[in-house]
Amino acid sequence: MLPENGRPAADVLAEIDRLTEADLPVRGGKVTAYVYDTGLPEVHETAARAYLRMLEVNGLDPTAFPSIVELERQVVGAVAQRLGGDAATPGIFTSGGTESIMLAVKAARDARPVEGGRPQLVVPVTAHPAFHKAAHYLGLEPVAVPVDPATFRADPAAAAAAITDRTVLVVVSAPSYPQGVVDPVAEIAAAAAARGVPCHVDACVGGWLLPWMREAGAAVPPFDLSVPGVTSLSCDLHKYGYAPKGASVLLFADEAMRRRAYFASADWPGYTVINATVQSSKGAGPLGGAWATMQALGASGYRALAADALRATRRLIDGVASIPGLRVLGSPDAALVAVAAEPPLDVFVLSDEARRRGWFIQPQLSYAGIPANVHLTLTGVSLAGVDELLKVLAESAGAARAAGAPQVPDGLVEALLALDLDTVDDAGFAGLLASVGVSLNGGGQPDMAVVNTVLDALPPRTREALLVRFLSVLYRPSSTGSAG
């Protein structure tokens, strides 16, 4: 709550430290999702200092703050030169992959007006939900296409068959997040180009990793702007660029398409609005932090980090093969690995057991024939801890096998399917969560095996509705405040 009088800086910062005590650690590599660690404190410190230098600079008006124009040109140009373009390739610096994807979809929609129905977006089932979010916000109809059940790569024939006169954009991933595999970009982009349809490569997670892995000896298939038919590409720098959060680049094959991503309005009596991104006012801290990180690491730094991530990934894949009941899904092209389990070993219990041992391993629900699994994102710091990770996986697998499947209350899945959530307020839903052992009042990291098992048994639309309610309960106002 807002105090009547200002508090001393030391007091304020001490409370921040207290509040973050239960957070997952952002350094050390034991959180295999959400955070990306170089293991180089001096690089992170340089980025943090640059972030603060640019904190109060407003990206709303680049004519008022020319520094942001020069920094963005340098960042976008450096990314383009590694991803099939050059220093003159048009691009936009955004707040993250979702915003990059949103703008790519907007540009494609505006470039191809559709008559007689909603514009369509062709996406593999493994494409990031940000495309469905963009479709929801921008009024498009997503058309999902299957992936190969063994390789988890998008099916080129199915993608080509899904293109209609209403298709404004075809999507491929490099790699897709769930299994870390690169879609057949060349084949699908060619099919899109044959119909005159743009093709976007979602390289948010891998765009700033795959080129360096290729230099380290990995067999990386073609995926960038050099591939004929690819018209745009997104690449996050707060992932394998190791920049502070809020940093992504959207590249376009031509400047006309980039202009389609912009928004301008002079239809009011105030200042004229022209935005390159979804945000209007925005701090320049992420841009400064991204630029500083890239300068601090340089090509040799990224090359070394990618080589370490590649070695860690190969060691993890080989090690998982020796753990009874576990198997890697597909053949990852990047440093992202999905591990499934054979009954009676349950992957959701495995995830909880790993968390008890100090490691966060992200659970992924089953979907479209792809089994439930746990996902691991390996970074530059992972090589030093991969042997410990394999030990934890083996111990957690043994504990999960001994514990057996999660015990779901009888009739709960059926009751949730029949439940009208509009009749349940947040307090009632909190009680429902408590009935399956999830309390949001005690802080810390709760066991989630039962919850994930229940969600896994439900159709996606029901999962979504329940997750919305979960978020609503999580953020419901507290009756007490910590400051006063």
C-alpha positions in Angstrom: 0.0 0.0 0.0 1.1 3.6 -0.4 2.7 5.0 2.7 1.8 8.4 4.0 5.4 9.4 4.0 8.3 8.3 1.9 10.4 5.4 3.1 14.2 5.3 3.3 15.9 3.7 0.2 17.5 1.0 2.4 14.1 0.1 3.8 12.5 -0.1 0.4 15.2 -2.2 -1.1 15.2 -4.5 1.9 11.6 -5.2 1.3 12.2 -6.0 -2.3 14.8 -8.6 -1.1 12.3 -10.1 1.3 9.6 -10.3 -1.4 11.9 -12.1 -3.8 13.1 -14.7 -1.4 10.7 -17.3 -2.7 11.4 -16.6 -6.3 13.2 -19.0 -8.5 16.9 -18.1 -8.9 17.8 -16.2 -12.1 21.4 -17.3 -12.0 23.2 -20.6 -11.9 21.2 -22.6 -14.5 18.9 -24.5 -12.1 15.8 -22.9 -13.7 15.5 -24.5 -17.1 12.9 -22.0 -18.4 12.1 -18.3 -18.3 15.7 -17.1 -17.6 18.9 -17.2 -19.6 22.3 -17.0 -17.9 25.7 -16.5 -19.4 27.5 -17.3 -16.1 29.4 -14.1 -16.7 28.5 -11.6 -13.9 30.4 -8.8 -15.5 28.2 -9.0 -18.7 25.0 -8.8 -16.7 26.4 -5.9 -14.6 27.3 -4.0 -17.8 23.8 -4.5 -19.2 22.1 -3.5 -15.9 24.1 -0.2 -15.8 23.3 0.5 -19.4 19.6 -0.2 -18.7 19.6 2.3 -15.9 21.3 4.9 -18.0 18.4 4.7 -20.5 15.7 4.1 -18.0 14.0 7.5 -18.3 14.5 7.9 -22.0 11.1 7.7 -23.7 10.9 5.8 -27.0 7.7 7.5 -27.9 9.4 10.2 -29.9 12.7 9.3 -31.6 13.2 12.9 -32.7 13.4 13.9 -29.1 15.8 11.2 -28.1 18.1 10.4 -31.1 20.1 8.0 -29.0 17.4 5.4 -29.4 17.5 5.6 -33.2 21.2 4.9 -33.3 21.1 2.2 -30.7 18.2 0.5 -32.5 19.9 0.7 -35.9 23.0 -1.0 -34.5 21.0 -3.7 -32.7 18.7 -4.5 -35.6 21.7 -4.4 -38.1 23.8 -6.8 -36.0 20.9 -9.3 -35.8 20.1 -9.0 -39.5 23.7 -9.6 -40.5 23.6 -13.0 -38.7 20.1 -13.9 -40.0 20.3 -13.7 -43.7 20.2 -9.9 -44.1 22.6 -7.0 -43.9 23.0 -3.7 -42.1 20.3 -2.2 -44.3 17.7 -4.9 -43.6 14.5 -3.2 -42.2 13.5 -4.2 -38.7 12.0 -3.1 -35.4 13.2 -3.4 -31.8 10.3 -4.6 -29.7 9.5 -5.5 -26.1 9.6 -9.3 -26.7 8.6 -12.2 -28.9 4.9 -11.7 -28.4 5.1 -8.0 -29.6 7.3 -9.0 -32.5 4.8 -11.7 -33.6 1.9 -9.3 -33.1 3.5 -6.8 -35.4 4.4 -9.4 -38.0 0.8 -10.6 -38.1 -0.5 -7.0 -38.3 1.8 -6.2 -41.2 0.7 -9.4 -43.1 -2.9 -8.7 -42.5 -2.7 -5.1 -43.7 -0.7 -6.1 -46.7 -3.3 -8.6 -47.9 -6.9 -7.2 -47.4 -9.4 -10.1 -47.5 -13.0 -10.0 -48.7 -15.7 -12.4 -47.7 -14.6 -13.7 -44.3 -11.9 -13.3 -41.7 -8.2 -13.4 -42.8 -6.5 -16.6 -41.9 -3.2 -17.5 -40.3 -1.7 -20.9 -41.0 0.2 -22.2 -38.0 1.6 -25.6 -37.0 0.2 -27.0 -33.8 3.6 -26.5 -32.2 3.7 -22.7 -33.0 3.8 -20.4 -30.0 0.5 -19.3 -28.6 1.5 -15.7 -29.3 0.2 -16.3 -32.8 -3.2 -17.3 -31.4 -3.1 -14.2 -29.2 -2.3 -12.0 -32.2 -5.1 -13.6 -34.2 -7.5 -13.0 -31.2 -6.5 -9.3 -30.9 -6.3 -8.6 -34.6 -9.4 -10.5 -35.8 -7.8 -13.3 -37.7 -8.8 -17.0 -37.8 -5.9 -19.4 -36.9 -5.8 -22.5 -39.0 -3.7 -25.2 -37.2 -1.8 -27.8 -39.2 -0.3 -31.0 -37.9 3.3 -31.9 -37.2 5.1 -35.2 -37.9 4.4 -37.5 -34.9 8.0 -38.7 -34.7 10.0 -35.6 -35.6 7.5 -33.0 -34.4 8.3 -30.8 -37.4 5.5 -29.1 -39.3 4.1 -31.1 -42.3 4.8 -29.1 -45.5 2.0 -30.8 -47.4 -0.5 -30.0 -44.7 0.7 -26.4 -44.5 0.4 -26.0 -48.3 -3.0 -27.6 -48.3 -4.2 -25.2 -45.6 -3.5 -22.1 -47.7 -6.6 -20.4 -49.1 -7.6 -17.2 -50.7 -8.1 -15.8 -47.2 -4.6 -16.8 -45.9 -2.5 -13.7 -45.1 0.4 -15.4 -43.4 2.0 -18.8 -43.0 4.1 -19.5 -39.9 7.1 -21.8 -39.3 9.3 -22.1 -36.2 13.1 -22.1 -35.8 12.9 -23.9 -33.5 9.5 -24.6 -32.1 9.6 -24.2 -28.3 8.0 -27.5 -27.2 10.6 -30.0 -28.7 13.3 -27.6 -29.9 13.1 -28.7 -33.6 13.3 -26.5 -36.7 10.4 -26.8 -39.1 11.1 -27.4 -42.8 11.3 -23.7 -43.5 12.4 -23.9 -47.1 9.6 -26.2 -48.2 6.8 -24.3 -46.4 8.1 -20.8 -47.4 8.2 -22.0 -51.0 4.6 -23.2 -50.8 3.5 -19.9 -49.4 5.4 -17.9 -52.0 3.8 -20.0 -54.8 0.5 -18.7 -53.6 1.8 -15.1 -53.1 1.5 -15.4 -49.3 4.0 -14.0 -46.8 5.9 -16.5 -44.5 7.0 -15.6 -41.0 9.8 -17.5 -39.2 9.3 -17.5 -35.5 13.0 -17.6 -34.4 12.2 -15.9 -31.1 13.8 -18.6 -29.0 16.5 -19.8 -31.4 17.3 -16.9 -33.7 20.3 -15.7 -31.7 21.5 -19.3 -30.9 21.2 -21.3 -34.1 23.8 -19.3 -36.1 26.4 -19.6 -33.4 25.6 -23.3 -33.0 26.1 -23.8 -36.7 29.6 -22.2 -36.3 30.2 -24.6 -33.4 29.5 -27.6 -35.7 25.8 -28.3 -35.3 23.8 -29.3 -38.4 21.4 -26.4 -38.5 18.9 -26.4 -41.4 18.3 -23.2 -43.3 15.7 -21.0 -41.6 16.5 -17.2 -42.0 15.9 -14.4 -44.4 18.2 -16.0 -46.9 15.6 -18.7 -47.5 13.4 -17.8 -50.6 9.9 -17.0 -49.5 10.7 -15.9 -46.0 9.3 -12.4 -45.6 9.8 -11.8 -41.9 11.5 -13.2 -38.8 11.4 -12.6 -35.1 14.4 -13.0 -32.8 14.4 -12.4 -29.0 17.5 -10.9 -27.5 16.4 -11.5 -23.9 16.7 -15.2 -24.6 19.9 -16.4 -26.2 21.0 -12.8 -26.6 21.2 -12.8 -22.8 19.9 -9.2 -22.6 17.6 -8.0 -19.9 14.0 -8.7 -20.4 12.1 -6.7 -22.9 14.3 -7.1 -26.0 13.3 -8.6 -29.3 13.9 -7.8 -33.0 11.5 -8.2 -35.9 13.1 -8.3 -39.3 11.4 -7.8 -42.7 12.6 -8.8 -46.1 11.5 -5.5 -47.5 10.8 -2.0 -46.1 7.2 -1.9 -47.4 6.2 -4.7 -45.1 7.8 -3.0 -42.2 5.7 0.1 -42.8 2.6 -2.1 -42.6 3.6 -2.9 -39.0 3.5 0.8 -38.0 0.6 2.7 -36.6 -0.1 6.4 -37.1 -2.9 8.7 -36.0 -3.5 12.4 -36.7 -7.2 12.2 -36.0 -7.3 14.1 -32.8 -6.3 17.6 -31.5 -3.2 16.4 -29.5 0.3 15.5 -30.6 0.6 13.5 -33.8 1.0 9.8 -32.9 3.4 7.5 -34.9 4.4 4.2 -33.3 6.7 1.5 -34.6 5.5 -0.9 -31.8 2.3 -1.7 -29.9 3.5 0.4 -27.1 3.6 4.2 -27.3 5.5 5.5 -24.3 8.2 3.0 -23.5 11.4 3.1 -21.5 14.6 2.7 -23.5 16.2 0.6 -20.8 15.7 -2.7 -22.6 17.2 -1.3 -25.8 20.2 0.1 -23.9 20.6 -3.2 -22.0 20.4 -5.3 -25.2 23.0 -3.1 -27.0 25.3 -3.2 -24.0 25.1 -7.0 -23.7 25.9 -7.5 -27.4 28.8 -5.1 -27.2 30.1 -6.8 -24.0 29.9 -10.3 -25.4 30.8 -9.8 -29.1 30.7 -12.5 -31.7 33.3 -14.6 -29.9 31.4 -14.5 -26.6 28.2 -15.7 -28.3 30.1 -18.3 -30.2 31.6 -19.7 -27.0 28.2 -19.6 -25.1 26.5 -21.5 -28.0 29.3 -24.1 -28.1 28.8 -24.7 -24.4 25.0 -24.9 -24.7 25.5 -27.4 -27.6 27.8 -29.6 -25.5 25.4 -29.4 -22.6 22.5 -30.4 -24.8 24.3 -33.4 -26.3 25.4 -34.6 -22.9 21.9 -34.2 -21.5 20.4 -36.2 -24.5 22.9 -39.0 -24.0 22.4 -39.0 -20.3 18.6 -39.2 -20.5 18.9 -42.3 -22.6 20.5 -44.1 -19.7 17.8 -43.2 -17.2 15.1 -45.9 -17.2 11.6 -44.7 -18.1 12.8 -41.4 -19.7 13.2 -40.6 -23.4 13.8 -37.4 -25.4 11.1 -36.4 -27.9 12.5 -36.0 -31.4 16.0 -34.8 -32.3 16.4 -31.2 -31.0 18.1 -28.8 -33.4 18.6 -26.2 -30.6 19.4 -26.3 -26.9 15.8 -27.1 -26.0 15.0 -30.7 -24.9 11.6 -32.3 -24.2 11.7 -35.5 -22.0 8.7 -37.8 -21.8 8.2 -40.7 -19.4 6.9 -44.3 -19.7 4.3 -45.4 -17.1 4.4 -45.9 -14.2 6.7 -43.0 -14.1 4.7 -39.7 -14.2 6.4 -36.6 -15.7 4.4 -34.2 -13.5 5.6 -36.0 -10.3 9.1 -36.0 -11.8 8.9 -32.2 -12.2 7.8 -31.7 -8.6 10.5 -34.1 -7.4 13.2 -32.1 -9.3 11.9 -28.9 -7.7 12.3 -30.4 -4.3 16.0 -31.0 -5.2 16.4 -27.3 -6.2 15.8 -27.5 -10.0 12.9 -26.1 -11.9 11.9 -28.3 -14.9 8.9 -27.0 -16.9 6.0 -29.4 -17.4 4.2 -29.5 -20.7 0.7 -30.9 -21.1 -0.2 -33.5 -23.8 -1.6 -32.0 -27.0 -2.5 -33.3 -30.5 -1.0 -36.7 -29.9 2.2 -35.3 -28.4 2.6 -36.9 -24.9 3.0 -34.9 -21.7 6.6 -34.1 -21.0 9.0 -31.9 -19.2 10.9 -29.2 -21.0 14.5 -28.1 -20.4 16.1 -25.0 -21.9 19.9 -25.1 -21.7 22.0 -21.9 -21.8 25.6 -20.9 -21.7 25.9 -21.7 -18.0 24.3 -25.2 -18.3 27.5 -27.1 -19.2 28.9 -26.6 -15.7 25.8 -28.1 -14.2 24.6 -30.7 -16.7 26.1 -33.7 -14.7 24.2 -32.5 -11.6 21.1 -32.1 -13.6 21.3 -35.7 -14.9 21.8 -36.9 -11.3 18.7 -34.9 -10.2 16.7 -36.3 -13.2 17.7 -39.9 -12.2 16.9 -39.4 -8.6 13.6 -37.6 -9.4 12.6 -40.4 -11.8 13.2 -43.0 -9.1 11.2 -41.0 -6.6 8.4 -40.5 -9.1 8.3 -44.1 -9.9 8.1 -45.0 -6.2 5.4 -42.4 -5.6 3.2 -43.5 -8.5 0.7 -41.4 -10.4 -0.9 -38.3 -8.7 -4.1 -39.1 -6.8 -6.8 -37.0 -8.4 -10.0 -36.8 -6.3 -12.8 -39.0 -7.7 -15.1 -37.2 -10.1 -13.1 -34.0 -10.1 -12.4 -34.0 -13.9 -16.0 -34.7 -14.6 -17.1 -32.0 -12.2 -14.8 -29.4 -13.8 -16.2 -30.3 -17.3 -19.7 -29.7 -16.1 -18.9 -26.6 -14.0 -20.2 -23.2 -15.1 -17.2 -21.1 -14.0 -19.3 -17.9 -14.4 -21.2 -19.0 -11.3 -18.0 -19.3 -9.2 -16.3 -16.2 -7.7 -12.6 -16.0 -7.0 -13.0 -17.0 -3.4 -14.9 -20.1 -4.4 -12.3 -21.0 -7.0 -9.5 -20.5 -4.4 -11.4 -23.1 -2.3 -11.5 -25.4 -5.3 -7.7 -25.1 -5.7 -7.2 -25.8 -2.0 -9.2 -29.0 -2.4 -6.5 -30.4 -4.7 -3.7 -29.2 -2.5 -2.8 -25.8 -4.0 -2.6 -22.9 -1.7 -1.8 -19.4 -3.0 -1.5 -17.8 0.4 1.7 -19.4 1.7 4.2 -18.2 -0.9 6.9 -20.6 -2.1 6.7 -23.1 -4.9 3.7 -25.4 -4.6 3.5 -29.0 -5.8 1.7 -29.0 -9.1 1.5 -32.7 -10.1 -2.2 -33.1 -9.3 -3.2 -29.8 -10.9 -1.2 -30.7 -14.1 -2.7 -34.1 -14.2 -6.2 -32.6 -14.0 -5.4 -30.1 -16.7 -3.9 -32.8 -18.9 -7.2 -34.7 -18.7 -9.3 -31.7 -19.9 -9.7 -30.3 -23.4 -7.7 -27.2 -24.3 -10.7 -24.8 -24.0 -11.5 -26.0 -20.5 -7.8 -25.7 -19.6 -7.8 -22.1 -20.8 -10.9 -21.2 -18.8 -9.4 -22.7 -15.6 -6.1 -21.0 -16.1 -7.8 -17.6 -16.5 -9.6 -18.2 -13.2 -6.3 -19.3 -11.6 -4.6 -16.0 -12.6 -7.6 -14.1 -11.4 -7.3 -15.7 -7.9 -3.5 -15.3 -7.9 -3.8 -11.5 -8.4 -6.9 -10.8 -6.4 -6.4 -7.8 -4.0 -5.1 -8.5 -0.6 -6.9 -7.0 2.5 -3.6 -6.1 4.1 -0.6 -4.2 2.9 3.1 -4.6 3.7 3.9 -0.9 3.9 2.2 1.9 5.8 
